[in-house]
Amino acid sequence: MAHRSRLLAKLTSAQGQASGLALGYCCVAIALLTLNPFDFQAYRPSEFWVCRFRLGDVLQNILLFIPLGILLRQGLRLPYGFCLLWGLLLSLGIETAQLWLVARTSNLFDLGSNALGAGLGAWLYQWVLARSDRSPSPQPLAMMILPLCWIRAIVAEGQPNSEWLILPGAIAAIALLRPPDLSSHLALSGNPVWRQLGPQLGPHCWPVLLWLLLALVPVMNNQPVLAPLIAIAALALERLAARWLGLSRWQICLLGLWVGFGLGARVDGLWLWGLRAYGTEGWYKLRWIEIMLSGWVLASAVWFVRRPGQNS
């Protein structure tokens, strides 16, 4: 009873509500990514579970469930075992649903790798994010931006150079994850831009580096040269907006998410109804998923800003 009361208190607190919102978003984003293009068919008993190991698939599944583990550990303070169990149960539901999908295969190795990803995310929060987090509220929103960046990297496989759509979201996440008092350690007089990026590599900025690494893994797989360019551009532009324009972290976040949503809603100058010019039905649905999740993240950011004490 006492444990249940503590859990209820966590969920009803401001931080618990933020983490709960991000956790629900993360589960929906994982389901949409793994069940796309939703071409369900009648169940065929011959198409049952397989046990097939592919290193690339295992690494992708681990990466996909890391934000889930981070949010479970941060918002609900679940032990590592429960984070693993949560990831396993969510993966079991997804893999079972994939039995009715033409383009998907239910793999036993996916169950283990997904659960491992949730456990790894919980470990990363405990040993990286929790030790550097001075303000508890921004991290859930930053984790919500991760799946959006992954979708944009996947879309870039069918639309060259659209990897740069990750940049506005990266700027928003960096603004949320940087230490609140970072600006007090910077001096503009006589210092070039590259020197002002130095403090971001300090011990309190490991969340920024971890987030960039997780967000840009799909880009590094396809465009290894482009990934560090996006990271450097995001760091530099966030610093310019904070120091030279005087914008707060939440103003930078909202601006980045608005720009990302506006650019994501356009495809080669066409608005939403022109998306079918993109090609196959799968790409068309994936682009709709991107726009929907982008709007969800933007609405969540507005809700975060409207909460008391979010003016810095």
DANOR-V257879 format. One record per run of one state. SS is the DSSP state (H for helix, E for strand, L for the rest). FROM is the first residue (numbers start at 1). LEN is the number of residues. If there is no record, write none. Layout:
SS	FROM	LEN
SS	FROM	LEN
This chain:
L	1	1
H	2	11
L	13	1
H	14	22
L	36	4
E	40	1
L	41	9
E	50	1
L	51	4
H	55	21
L	76	4
H	80	21
E	101	1
L	102	5
E	107	1
H	108	25
L	133	5
H	138	18
L	156	6
H	162	16
L	178	4
H	182	4
L	186	7
H	193	4
L	197	1
H	198	4
L	202	1
H	203	20
L	223	1
H	224	21
L	245	4
H	249	16
L	265	2
E	267	1
L	268	2
E	270	1
L	271	1
H	272	7
L	279	2
H	281	26
L	307	6
